[in-house]
Amino acid sequence: MPKVLRIDGYRFFFYSDERQEPPHVHVEKGDAVAKVWLQPVRLASAAGFNPGELKRTRELAFEYQVEFVERWNAHFDN
């Protein structure tokens, strides 16, 4: 489970067995979880985040989108 970014209490990471899916990151903060597609950035699923935290999750995904996609491609040799 490669960690991609830890910021403001959010942890962004990949699962190594999800090569067959489009580029995305998983996000955890406490007990809350989400999955964010990266091209384009959009929320795939979420549980436990309040609206402000979801907004921040999307903002961070937009801010780091290029880095996340580069890390995804490097991890999965794309």
trRosetta pair geometry for C-beta under 8 A, 3 or more apart (Angstrom, degrees):
i j d omega theta_ij theta_ji phi_ij phi_ji
1 13 5.5 35 167 161 90 135
1 14 7.0 -177 -156 83 53 51
1 15 5.9 -21 -110 -107 82 55
1 16 6.7 -108 -72 -15 38 91
2 13 6.2 171 91 -157 47 84
2 14 5.1 6 57 48 96 100
2 16 6.8 99 -9 -69 93 91
2 71 7.5 -167 128 165 134 113
2 75 5.7 -137 25 -115 161 139
3 6 6.6 -4 176 -41 126 99
3 11 6.5 -58 -137 -170 106 99
3 12 7.4 101 -167 79 64 54
3 13 4.8 -46 -108 -96 49 105
4 12 4.6 -63 67 109 105 97
4 13 5.7 175 4 -98 85 38
4 14 6.5 81 -41 -18 116 87
4 25 6.1 -88 37 -124 149 125
4 64 7.9 133 138 146 114 138
4 67 7.6 140 175 127 107 99
4 68 5.9 57 168 -116 151 77
4 71 5.2 135 -128 106 107 161
5 10 7.7 11 109 103 95 95
5 11 7.6 172 91 -153 53 39
5 12 4.3 16 52 45 91 118
5 60 7.5 -173 109 170 144 119
5 64 5.9 -28 -43 -162 164 170
5 67 7.6 83 -59 109 125 131
5 68 7.6 -65 -8 -81 123 92
6 10 7.2 179 -148 87 47 51
6 11 5.1 -5 -106 -107 85 72
6 12 7.5 -154 -70 23 41 71
7 10 5.8 -16 69 56 66 94
7 12 7.9 -1 22 -2 94 108
7 60 6.4 171 76 -134 127 134
8 56 6.9 -111 114 168 151 135
8 60 7.5 -141 37 -76 127 138
9 29 5.1 66 130 -141 95 105
9 30 7.5 7 168 -29 116 83
10 27 5.6 -19 -169 -163 106 105
10 28 7.4 146 -158 74 56 39
10 29 4.9 -41 -98 -71 62 110
10 56 7.3 -165 -45 123 141 109
10 57 6.5 168 -126 -102 146 76
10 60 6.3 162 77 40 157 171
11 27 6.9 148 75 -154 50 51
11 28 4.8 -16 57 59 103 90
11 29 7.1 163 12 -73 74 56
12 25 4.7 3 -168 171 98 139
12 26 7.3 150 -154 76 49 45
12 27 5.5 -17 -97 -97 68 78
12 60 7.3 -153 -53 131 134 125
12 61 7.8 158 -114 -90 136 75
12 64 7.3 159 49 88 172 149
12 68 7.0 -76 155 -105 139 116
13 25 6.7 119 53 -163 22 87
13 26 5.5 -33 70 63 75 94
13 28 7.6 -10 20 8 112 103
14 18 6.7 -141 -175 50 87 117
14 24 7.9 126 -115 86 82 61
14 25 6.5 -72 -71 -118 68 63
14 26 7.0 138 -105 13 23 93
14 71 7.7 -166 -23 124 129 105
14 72 6.5 148 -86 -108 141 76
14 75 6.1 138 60 99 160 168
15 18 4.7 81 76 -12 96 115
15 26 6.7 54 -25 -12 92 137
16 19 7.8 4 171 -41 49 91
16 75 7.4 -123 -114 167 76 118
18 21 4.8 -30 175 25 94 118
18 24 7.5 -72 137 56 141 104
19 76 4.9 152 -121 -137 93 124
21 24 6.3 -44 126 17 121 119
22 37 6.2 25 96 -143 120 102
22 38 7.5 -159 137 43 93 81
22 39 6.5 -123 171 53 118 100
23 37 7.4 93 88 -165 61 61
23 38 4.3 -59 115 50 103 125
23 39 5.7 62 55 0 113 108
23 68 7.2 128 166 129 115 94
23 69 5.3 45 169 -118 163 76
23 72 4.3 99 -132 124 104 169
23 73 7.5 -28 -92 -48 129 75
24 35 5.9 27 160 178 133 89
24 36 6.0 169 -160 85 85 45
24 37 4.9 -48 -97 -105 104 43
24 38 5.6 -165 -94 -12 40 90
24 44 6.4 4 -141 -16 144 144
24 72 7.8 101 28 -107 30 143
25 35 7.6 178 91 -151 39 52
25 36 5.4 -9 59 57 83 97
25 38 6.7 79 -9 -61 88 112
25 61 6.8 -167 46 -116 124 101
25 68 5.4 -75 -44 -152 128 132
25 72 7.9 -113 -65 -69 80 113
26 33 6.9 -18 -175 -166 99 94
26 34 7.1 159 -160 85 54 47
26 35 5.4 -27 -104 -100 69 72
26 36 7.9 166 -95 17 21 74
27 33 6.9 147 82 -159 59 46
27 34 4.4 -9 56 59 106 96
27 35 7.5 -170 16 -77 79 25
27 36 6.3 40 -16 -8 118 113
27 57 5.3 126 122 -141 170 116
27 61 7.8 -83 -56 -64 136 108
28 32 6.8 151 -155 84 51 59
28 33 5.4 -13 -100 -102 76 72
29 32 5.0 -10 64 61 81 109
29 49 7.1 74 50 -99 116 95
29 53 6.4 -144 65 -162 150 130
29 57 8.0 -126 -10 -79 128 107
30 48 7.4 -142 91 150 99 129
31 48 5.3 -131 107 -157 82 156
32 46 7.4 8 -179 -173 97 89
32 47 6.7 -169 -147 97 62 53
32 48 3.3 -156 -105 104 70 107
32 49 4.4 106 -171 -63 140 68
32 53 6.6 34 117 129 169 152
33 46 7.1 -176 98 -145 52 51
33 47 5.6 7 56 53 86 89
33 48 6.4 63 15 35 61 122
34 43 6.5 -58 -170 -143 119 96
34 44 7.7 131 174 53 74 75
34 45 6.5 -178 -149 94 56 55
34 46 3.9 -2 -106 -104 97 88
34 47 7.5 178 -76 21 61 53
34 49 6.1 -3 -49 -17 121 140
34 54 7.2 143 -89 -117 152 79
34 57 5.7 43 58 -175 158 160
35 43 7.7 103 79 -168 56 57
35 44 4.1 -52 101 66 100 118
35 45 4.8 29 35 44 105 88
35 46 7.5 -147 24 -65 59 59
36 41 6.4 2 171 -157 110 78
36 42 7.2 170 -159 82 71 28
36 43 5.9 -42 -108 -106 75 48
36 44 6.3 -167 -98 5 18 90
36 57 6.7 -168 -61 153 136 105
36 58 7.2 176 -125 -100 132 58
36 61 4.7 -108 150 -106 156 153
37 40 7.1 53 111 77 107 42
37 41 6.8 169 90 -136 66 27
37 42 5.1 -4 54 56 108 79
37 43 7.8 -67 18 4 82 2
37 44 5.2 109 -31 -55 89 106
38 41 6.0 -1 -138 -88 38 68
38 61 7.0 -136 -106 -175 72 104
38 65 5.8 151 -161 -147 91 83
38 68 5.5 -149 -118 106 140 124
38 69 5.4 173 142 -72 140 90
38 72 7.0 -165 31 -18 160 153
39 69 6.7 77 -53 -101 110 129
41 58 6.7 123 147 -156 117 77
41 61 4.8 148 -149 125 124 112
41 62 5.2 -151 57 -79 169 69
41 65 5.6 -91 -59 -96 121 125
43 46 5.9 -34 -170 -26 123 117
43 54 6.9 6 -94 -165 149 107
43 57 7.6 72 -97 103 106 123
43 58 6.6 -60 -53 -81 99 105
46 49 5.2 -52 176 27 123 120
46 54 6.0 63 175 -108 172 111
46 57 7.6 148 -109 69 134 165
49 53 4.1 -136 -162 94 95 118
49 54 4.7 122 122 -59 131 81
49 57 6.6 -32 -141 -20 161 139
50 53 5.1 91 51 11 69 105
50 54 7.2 -134 95 -6 33 89
51 54 5.6 -55 -146 36 33 112
51 55 6.4 37 155 -22 66 103
52 55 5.6 -50 -150 32 33 113
52 56 6.5 30 152 -16 64 105
53 56 5.6 -53 -147 38 34 111
53 57 6.3 43 150 -26 65 102
54 57 5.4 -48 -147 31 34 117
54 58 6.6 32 154 -15 64 102
55 58 6.0 -58 -155 37 31 109
55 59 6.4 33 149 -21 65 107
56 59 5.4 -51 -145 36 35 115
56 60 6.3 33 157 -17 67 104
57 60 6.1 -58 -150 38 27 107
57 61 6.4 27 152 -19 63 108
58 61 5.5 -54 -145 36 33 113
58 62 6.4 33 155 -18 66 103
59 62 5.9 -56 -152 36 30 109
59 63 6.2 29 152 -19 65 110
60 63 5.5 -54 -143 38 33 114
60 64 6.0 -1 167 10 69 112
61 64 6.6 -72 -136 55 23 87
61 65 6.2 58 156 -75 61 82
61 68 7.1 -17 -148 -10 68 161
62 65 5.7 -16 -147 -32 28 116
64 67 4.8 -57 -170 50 80 114
64 68 5.4 86 127 -31 92 100
65 68 5.7 -58 -144 36 27 111
65 69 6.3 22 161 -16 65 106
66 69 6.0 -57 -148 37 28 107
66 70 6.3 28 154 -17 64 108
67 70 5.7 -56 -147 39 31 112
67 71 6.2 28 156 -17 66 108
68 71 5.8 -57 -147 39 29 109
68 72 6.2 35 152 -24 65 105
69 72 5.4 -48 -145 33 33 116
69 73 6.3 31 156 -16 65 105
70 73 5.9 -56 -148 39 29 108
70 74 6.3 27 154 -17 65 108
71 74 5.7 -54 -143 40 31 111
71 75 6.1 32 157 -22 65 108
72 75 5.9 -59 -148 36 25 109
72 76 6.2 -10 165 12 64 112
72 78 7.3 -5 122 25 80 131
73 76 6.5 -71 -136 54 24 87
73 77 7.7 -47 170 131 56 3
73 78 4.2 -95 -139 63 76 101
74 77 7.6 22 -171 -76 26 39
